[in-house]
């Protein structure tokens, strides 16, 4: 009886790992395919006229420590 339980335990553990491997491989293939589709798929947000006319104003903030002279010299060039 003990040998049968031991053998059944090994079979169960083997099947659990096999199912886990199949599920992980399926997940890898699914996420990989979704990532490739997302990379190749053209993203358009809004109507084409809205997309063409969209020109946002941009402000760039750069943290600086003791850079007063450099910032003054840079802003003087503008």
Buried (B, 14 or more C-beta within 10 A) or exposed (E): EEEEEEEEEEEEEEEEEEEEEEEEEEEEEEEEEEEEEEEEEEEEEEEEEEEEEEEEEEEEEEEEEEEEEEEEEEEEEE
